[in-house]
Amino acid sequence: MDISKYFERYSTIPVVVKSKDTGKVLNIGFMSQESLQKTLDTGYVWYCSRSSRKLWKKGSESSQRLVSVYADCDNDSLLIKVHQAGNACHKGRSSCFHHRIWPVSDK
């Protein structure tokens, strides 16, 4: 599979990660061609740090086992579905998206 078309415009692209089991959005990250290839080769999600350009795998106490990968209509962002083991957020939450900013309450 040639994945180079996803990196023709940008060296890293955004990735939305969603739980296959719960449907919850877990986190976002960025991937380079190398980290996407490593993800496809290993079956576990690898990211690319935008600041250091180094690859990293999600958490020492959690993991994201690859289920599927989808590209958006412009081929410049991805949606990855995973089986999440442990918490996705480094702050100990199941999802990185836990700070509601609007509406302030459910009422």
Summary of the structure (lengths in Angstrom):
residues: 107
radius of gyration: 14.3
end to end distance: 49.1
largest distance: 49.2
contacts: 279
relative contact order: 0.23
helix: 13%
strand: 36%
